[in-house]
Structures are given as structure tokens and as C-alpha cells.
Amino acid sequence: METDCTSDDLPVNGVTAPLPAGTRLLHIGPHKTGTTAIQGALFAAKGLLPGHGVVFPAHSRHPMEAALAACARPAMLGDTAPTEKHWTRLLDQVGATGGKTSVISSEFFADAEDDDTIARIVEQLGREGVHVLVTLRPLVRIMPSQWQQYVQNGLRMGYEDWLTHMLRKAPYEQPNPSFWRRHRHDRLVERWARAVGAERITVVVVDDRDREGLMRTFEQLLGLPENLLQPVPDAANRSLTLAETEMLRNLNKEFRGNGLPDELYSKLVRNGAVMHMKNACSPSPEDVKILTPEWAVEAAAEIGAEMAGRIGDLGVRIVGDPGLLSAVPKAPVLDAVPAPRMAPEVAARALYGALAAAAESPGRHTSPAKARTVHQTSSRELMRVLGHRCLKKLRRR
């Protein structure tokens, strides 16, 4: 299929005109730029989209495995490795959309690090019909969110030490080489522009003051009625508080120090303790937030200004205010930074999540807990399964 989607009618910093019918809109993130909210809204409206000439060709909210396979990137710590079948299945779903506009969204496409990989992805999607969408937020807002996300994947380094490595220790690749691959946004846009051309890229600068602005932009790009896309509550995607992150970071130290297998981390920690804690406990106003030191804020703002300038020079279409990428948020006035303290019930929820994950039966016959995620199963039911398994082990002994 060849579709003319040069998007000459997309104005810079204005209302976004719809893309041509049949466009394959590839939303590449990067991480922490509103991707989960958009994916949730698109998936929730999946049944309504075809009536407006749009298809969301995926069987889940986020086709993460397909994107990881396409970019030849590993799975998250302890998870099952993605295979080419995941990517091929998504390509088949995209191909079945016919002349309708399709939306493929995964922040993991931003992890594609070389021109050959990006060119292959674009070609397999149908190069002439591909339009790449990049969503951006200020680096100073991304850094704390990305750090706590890395901690959820096993990182043991504290926030300020991590910032020092990312901002002051050349070549700025340790402990997380993926950070600047994702968040040196000017280079990210440039890599994809080499594959599709600057005229086939739209950069959306997200304004955190307008919580639904990104959804309205997607509606305009896709020619959807206003307010068709609505936020979907997702507690599992919330960021951790400083106390929660520090608890997990210290757990990561113990986990690594004792040489436990990665698969156990995935099951009991990330998809057990952390998932249940996030779903069962909402942050309170008293919780200490992750605060970025002034030196790092200034460094991030300087890099943001440089990136905004380079993106502007690339000739891509820009929606939103690039000046936001270098804005310095007003810092809270504090006599002293309070020590992060975790409420006992939050710690109990985390421990319970790990126990509940351990209670899931690995055998051929699926238990009631196995049929659902941990946070969707009642405490009584999970404790019954856990007790039953412990009793069976004791009897065997």
C-alpha cells in the first residue's frame, strides 16, 4: 500500500490537521511522555475507532513484546524473551487494516539504536504510509520518573548518584545505556527522520498543565471526534514514592547480593510486591516526592534547550511549545528535605503481593489465583491457595 502522508497540511505549533486516510501512525514514545495514557485510551476506544476510519491493530493495550522484538532489545529483567513471532503477528494485524488508518504505539520503539533496525521497521510497516509521532516532555520531569522505573527493573543506585552518572560522568552510559538512547530527543528524532524523512515526523511537546491535551492532539491527527479518547484509570502505572522506591532499591541490593534468579525477581518483586503495592495503595499528600537537586535541574534545562533547538532545525512538524523542554520548574521551598517514611500498611501490601505471587500454582491445573493477576484476586482466596500449598509441602516432608 502506498499512501501520500507527507503531512504538508500539519501546521507548526497549531491545531493539527488529520493525517491522510490509510496512514500507519507509529508512535515511538519515548518513555515517560504520556504513552501509557494514550495506549489505554486507544485500547478502550478500540471498538469505536473503525467507525471513524481508524484501527488499533493490537490484542493488548501495549504490544511491548512486538516492539522489543522489532528493535532486537531484551525483555525486562526476568521476563520471557520476545521473539520474532510477536513482531510478525503485529505486522499481520497492521496489514489486515486495509485502507484504514492504523495506530501502532510503543515507547520501546525509541530503543532502536541503529539506522538499519529503524529502516527495517519502517519498511516492514510499509514505508510510504508510515508517519512517525514522537511525544516529548521536559527532561527535568522525565529523570525522576525514569530513575524509579529503572529501580523497578533491578537498579540499585540512589537517585543523586544516578544523576551524577547520567549527567557528569562521560560517556554517560552507566548504569543505564538506554537512558540517553531514549531521551537525547534530538538524536532520537534525527534517527527516525533519516528513515522516513522529516516531512513524515510530528513532534508533540506535552504540556503537563493540560492533562488531556495529548489526547486531543491524537484525535486531531486521526480525524476522531473530540473527547472520543478518554483517560483510563491505571493505578499499576503510577510512579512510586521516594519511600517506596528506596524500599525497592534496598530489596534489589539484597536480591542481587544473594544471587537469586532473575525469573524470581520478575514474578515475586516486579509483578508481585510492586504491582500489588501500586494497585492497593494510593500516595498521600504526606508522601515525600523524588526531588531533583538544583544542579541537575539546571543541567537538564540546558540540555533541553539544546535539544529543542536541534529538533527545530531538522524541519519536522512541531505541535506544542518547544520552550517547555528547557523550562525550569519552580522548586518547593523546604527548610529541610523530610526523611522518606513508609507506612506499615504499604510495606504489608508489598509483602502480601510477593506472597500472593508465590502462591500461584505452577502446575498443569490452573488455580483460581492463576487465572487472574494478583491484584484482581481476593486476599482470602490467595491466602487459601498459599496455605494449601504450604500444607501439601509439609505433608510430603
For each residue, the residues with C-beta under 8 A, 3 or more apart:
1: 22 99 126 128 129
2: 126 128 129
3: 20 21 22 23 24 126 128 129
4: 20 128
5: 19 20 22 23 128 129 130 131 200
6: 197 199 200
7: 10 19 20 131 199 200 202 317
8: 199
9: 17
10: 7 16 17 19 202 317 319
11: 14 15 16 17 317
12: 317 318 319
13: 318 319 320 321
14: 11 319
15: 11 220
16: 10 11 202 217 220 221 319
17: 9 10 11 220
18: 220 221 222 223
19: 5 7 10 23 25 101 131 221 222 223
20: 3 4 5 7 23
21: 3 53 99 100 101
22: 1 3 5 99 100 101 129
23: 3 5 19 20 101 102 129 130 131
24: 3 94 101 102 104 125 126 129 130 131
25: 19 101 102 103 104 131 133 221 222
26: 104 105 109 121 122 125 130 131 132 133
27: 35 38 103 104 105 106 109 133 135
28: 106 107 109 110 132 133 134 188 192
29: 33 35 106 107 108 109 110 134 135 182
30: 33 35 107 110 134 135 136 182 183 185 188
31: 35 107 110 142 146 149 182 183
32: 35 107 137 141 142 145 146 149
33: 29 30 107 135 136 137 142 206
34: 37 38 135 137 206 214
35: 27 29 30 31 32 38 39 62 105 106 107 135
36: 39 40 62 234 237
37: 34 40 41 214 215 231 232 234
38: 27 34 35 41 42 105 135 214 215 218 229
39: 35 36 42 43 61 62 105 106
40: 36 37 43 44 61 231 232 234
41: 37 38 44 45 215 218 229 230 231 232
42: 38 39 45 46 49 56 61 103 105 218 229
43: 39 40 46 56 58 60 61 232
44: 40 41 230 232
45: 41 42 48 49 56 228 229 230
46: 42 43 49 56
47: 50
48: 45 51 52 228
49: 42 45 46 52 54 55 56 222 224
50: 47 53 54 55 100
51: 48
52: 48 49 222 223 224 225 228
53: 21 50 100 101 223
54: 49 50 100 101 102 103 222 223 224
55: 49 50 97 100 101 102 103
56: 42 43 45 46 49 102 103
57: 90 93 94 96 97 102 103 104
58: 43 61 62 63 66 90 93 104
59: 63 93
60: 43 63
61: 39 40 42 43 58
62: 35 36 39 58 105 106
63: 58 59 60 66 67 86 90 104 106
64: 67 68 82 106 108
65: 68 69 75 82 83 86
66: 58 63 69 70 82 86 87 89 90 106
67: 63 64 70 71 87 106 107 108 109 111
68: 64 65 71 73 74 75 82 86 108 111
69: 65 66 72 82 83 84 85 86 87
70: 66 67 87 109 112 117 120 121 124
71: 67 68 108 109 111 112 113 117 121
72: 69 117
73: 68 108 111 112
74: 68 81
75: 65 68 79 80 81 82
76: 79 153 266 270
77: 153 154 262 265 266 270
78: 261 262 263 264 265 266 267 270
79: 75 76 266
80: 75
81: 74 75
82: 64 65 66 68 69 75 86 87
83: 65 69 86
84: 69 87 88
85: 69 88 89
86: 63 65 66 68 69 82 83 89 90
87: 66 67 69 70 82 84 90 91
88: 84 85 91 92
89: 66 85 86 92 93
90: 57 58 63 66 86 87 93 94 104
91: 87 88 94 95 124 125
92: 88 89 95 96
93: 57 58 59 89 90 96 97
94: 24 57 90 91 97 102 104 125 126
95: 91 92
96: 57 92 93
97: 55 57 93 94 100 101 102
98:
99: 1 21 22
100: 21 22 50 53 54 55 97
101: 19 21 22 23 24 25 53 54 55 97 222 223
102: 23 24 25 54 55 56 57 94 97
103: 25 27 42 54 55 56 57 222
104: 24 25 26 27 57 58 63 90 94 125
105: 26 27 35 38 39 42 62
106: 27 28 29 35 39 62 63 64 66 67 109
107: 28 29 30 31 32 33 35 67 110 182
108: 29 64 67 68 71 73 111
109: 26 27 28 29 67 70 71 106 112 121
110: 28 29 30 31 107 181 182 188
111: 67 68 71 73 108 178 181 182
112: 70 71 73 109 117 118 121 191
113: 71 117 181
114: 117 118
115: 118 119 191 194 195
116: 119 120
117: 70 71 72 112 113 114 120 121
118: 112 114 115 121 122 191 192 194 195
119: 115 116 122 123 195
120: 70 116 117 123 124
121: 26 70 71 109 112 117 118 124 125 195
122: 26 118 119 125 127 130 195 196
123: 119 120 126 127
124: 70 91 120 121
125: 24 26 91 94 104 121 122 129 130
126: 1 2 3 24 94 123 129 130
127: 122 123 130 196
128: 1 2 3 4 5
129: 1 2 3 5 22 23 24 125 126
130: 5 23 24 26 122 125 126 127 196 200
131: 5 7 19 23 24 25 26 196 200 201 202
132: 26 28 192 196 200 201 202
133: 25 26 27 28 201 202 204 221
134: 28 29 30 185 188 189 192 201 202 203 204
135: 27 29 30 33 34 35 38 203 204 206 214
136: 30 33 185 203 204 205 206 325
137: 32 33 34 141 142 205 206 208 325
138: 141 142 300 301 304 324 325 326 327 329
139: 142 143 183 185 300 301 303 304 307 325
140: 143 292 296 297 300 301 304 328 329
141: 32 137 138 144 145 208 329
142: 31 32 33 137 138 139 145 146 183
143: 139 140 146 147 163 166 292 296 300
144: 141 147 148 159 239 289 290 291 292
145: 32 141 142 148 149 239
146: 31 32 142 143 149 150 179 183
147: 143 144 150 151 155 159 162 163 245 290
148: 144 145 151 152 239 240 245 290
149: 31 32 145 146 152 153 239
150: 146 147 153 154 155 162 175 176 179
151: 147 148 154 155 156 240 245 248 249 252
152: 148 149 240 248 270 274
153: 76 77 149 150 270
154: 77 150 151 252 255 256 262 265
155: 147 150 151 162 175 176 249 252
156: 151 249 252 253 256
157: 161 162 165 175 249
158: 161 162 249
159: 144 147 162 163 245 290 292
160: 163 164 293 296
161: 157 158 164 165
162: 147 150 155 157 158 159 165 166 175 176
163: 143 147 159 160 166 167 292 293 296
164: 160 161 167 168 169
165: 157 161 162 168 169 172 174 175
166: 143 162 163 169 172 176 179 180
167: 163 164 172 296 299 300
168: 164 165 299
169: 164 165 166 172 174
170:
171:
172: 165 166 167 169 180
173: 176 177 180
174: 165 169 177
175: 150 155 157 162 165
176: 150 155 162 166 173 179
177: 173 174 180 181
178: 111 181 182
179: 146 150 166 176 182 183
180: 166 172 173 177 183 184
181: 110 111 113 177 178 184 188
182: 29 30 31 107 110 111 178 179 188
183: 30 31 139 142 146 179 180 188
184: 180 181 187 188 307
185: 30 134 136 139 188 189 307 311 325
186: 189 190 306 307 308 310 311 314
187: 184 190 191
188: 28 30 110 134 181 182 183 184 185 191 192
189: 134 185 186 192 193 201 203 311 314 316
190: 186 187 193 194 310 314
191: 112 115 118 187 188 194 195
192: 28 118 132 134 188 189 195 196 201
193: 189 190 196 197 198 201 314 316
194: 115 118 190 191
195: 115 118 119 121 122 191 192
196: 122 127 130 131 132 192 193 200 201
197: 6 193 200 201
198: 193 201 314 315 316
199: 6 7 8 315 316 317
200: 5 6 7 130 131 132 196 197
201: 131 132 133 134 189 192 193 196 197 198 314 316 317
202: 7 10 16 131 132 133 134 221 316 317 318 319
203: 134 135 136 189 311 316 317 318 319 320
204: 133 134 135 136 214 217 319 320
205: 136 137 318 319 320 321 322 324 325
206: 33 34 135 136 137 213 214 320 324
207: 210 213 320 321 324
208: 137 141 211
209:
210: 207 213
211: 208 231
212: 215 216 231
213: 206 207 210 216 217
214: 34 37 38 135 204 206 217 218
215: 37 38 41 212 218 219 229 230 231
216: 212 213 219 220 226
217: 16 204 213 214 220 221 319 320
218: 38 41 42 214 215 221 222 224 229
219: 215 216 222 224 225 226 227 228 229
220: 15 16 17 18 216 217 223 224
221: 16 18 19 25 133 202 217 218
222: 18 19 25 49 52 54 101 103 218 219
223: 18 19 52 53 54 101 220
224: 49 52 54 218 219 220 228 229
225: 52 219 228
226: 216 219
227: 219 230
228: 45 48 52 219 224 225
229: 38 41 42 45 215 218 219 224
230: 41 44 45 215 227
231: 37 40 41 211 212 215
232: 37 40 41 43 44
233:
234: 36 37 40 237 238
235: 238 278 279 282
236: 275 278 279 375
237: 36 234 278
238: 234 235 278 282 283
239: 144 145 148 149 290
240: 148 151 152 244 245 248 274 278
241: 244 245 283 287 288 289 290 340
242: 245 246 287 288 289 290 291 340
243: 246 247 287 288 340 341 342 346
244: 240 241 247 248 277 342 346 350
245: 147 148 151 159 240 241 242 248 249 290
246: 242 243 249 250 340
247: 243 244 250 251 342 347 350
248: 151 152 240 244 245 251 252 269 273 274
249: 151 155 156 157 158 245 246 252 253
250: 246 247 253 254
251: 247 248 254 255 269 273
252: 151 154 155 156 248 249 255 256
253: 156 249 250 256 257
254: 250 251 257 258
255: 154 251 252 258 260 265 269
256: 154 156 252 253 259 260
257: 253 254
258: 254 255
259: 256
260: 255 256 264 265
261: 78 264 265
262: 77 78 154 265 266
263: 78 266 267
264: 78 260 261 267 268 269
265: 77 78 154 255 260 261 262 268 269 270
266: 76 77 78 79 262 263 269 270 271
267: 78 263 264 271 272 357 358
268: 264 265 271 272 273 354 357 358
269: 248 251 255 264 265 266 272 273 274 354
270: 76 77 78 152 153 265 266 273 274 275
271: 266 267 268 274 275 357 373 374
272: 267 268 269 275 276 353 354 355 356 357 358 374
273: 248 251 268 269 270 276 277 350 351 353 354 357
274: 152 240 248 269 270 271 277 278 350 353
275: 236 270 271 272 278 279 353 373 374 375
276: 272 273 279 280 349 350 352 353 356 357 374 375
277: 244 273 274 280 281 346 349 350 353
278: 235 236 237 238 240 274 275 281
279: 235 236 275 276 375
280: 276 277 349 353 375
281: 277 278 343 345 346 349
282: 235 238
283: 238 241 287
284: 287
285:
286:
287: 241 242 243 283 284
288: 241 242 243 291 337 338 339 340 341
289: 144 241 242
290: 144 147 148 159 239 241 242 245
291: 144 242 288 332 337
292: 140 143 144 159 163 296 297 300
293: 160 163 296 297
294: 297 298 331
295: 298 299
296: 140 143 160 163 167 292 293 299 300
297: 140 292 293 294 300 301 328 329 331
298: 294 295 301 302 328
299: 167 168 295 296 302 303
300: 138 139 140 143 167 292 296 297 303 304
301: 138 139 140 297 298 304 305 326 327 328
302: 298 299 305 306 326
303: 139 299 300 306 307
304: 138 139 140 300 301 307 308 325 326 327
305: 301 302 308 309 325 326
306: 186 302 303 309 310
307: 139 184 185 186 303 304 310 311 325
308: 186 304 305 311 312 322 323 325 326
309: 305 306 312 313
310: 186 190 306 307 313 314
311: 185 186 189 203 307 308 314 316 318 322
312: 308 309 318 322
313: 309 310
314: 186 189 190 193 198 201 310 311
315: 198 199
316: 189 193 198 199 201 202 203 311
317: 7 10 11 12 199 201 202 203
318: 12 13 202 203 205 311 312 322
319: 10 12 13 14 16 202 203 204 205 217
320: 13 203 204 205 206 207 217 324
321: 13 205 207 324
322: 205 308 311 312 318 325
323: 308 326 327
324: 138 205 206 207 320 321 327
325: 136 137 138 139 185 205 304 305 307 308 322
326: 138 301 302 304 305 308 323
327: 138 301 304 323 324
328: 140 297 298 301
329: 138 140 141 297
330:
331: 294 297
332: 291
333:
334: 337 338
335:
336:
337: 288 291 334
338: 288 334 341
339: 288
340: 241 242 243 246 288
341: 243 288 338
342: 243 244 247 346 347
343: 281 346 347
344: 347 348
345: 281 348 349
346: 243 244 277 281 342 343 349 350
347: 247 342 343 344 350 351
348: 344 345 351 352
349: 276 277 280 281 345 346 352 353
350: 244 247 273 274 276 277 346 347 353 354
351: 273 347 348 354 355
352: 276 348 349 355 356 379
353: 272 273 274 275 276 277 280 349 350 356 357 374 375
354: 268 269 272 273 350 351 357 358
355: 272 351 352 358 359 382 386
356: 272 276 352 353 359 360 369 374 377 382 386
357: 267 268 271 272 273 276 353 354 360 374
358: 267 268 272 354 355 386
359: 355 356 367 369 382 383 385 386 389
360: 356 357 367 369 370 374 385
361: 365 366 367 369 370 385 389
362:
363:
364:
365: 361
366: 361 370 371
367: 359 360 361 370 371 385
368: 371 372 377 381 385
369: 356 359 360 361 372 374 377 381 382 385
370: 360 361 366 367
371: 366 367 368
372: 368 369 376 377
373: 271 275 376 377
374: 271 272 275 276 353 356 357 360 369 377 382
375: 236 275 276 279 280 353
376: 372 373
377: 356 368 369 372 373 374 381 382
378: 381 382
379: 352 382 383
380: 383 384
381: 368 369 377 378 384 385
382: 355 356 359 369 374 377 378 379 385 386
383: 359 379 380 386 387
384: 380 381 387 388
385: 359 360 361 367 368 369 381 382 388 389
386: 355 356 358 359 382 383 389 390
387: 383 384 390 391
388: 384 385 391 392
389: 359 361 385 386 392 393
390: 386 387 393 394
391: 387 388 394 395
392: 388 389 395 396
393: 389 390 396 397
394: 390 391 397
395: 391 392
396: 392 393
397: 393 394
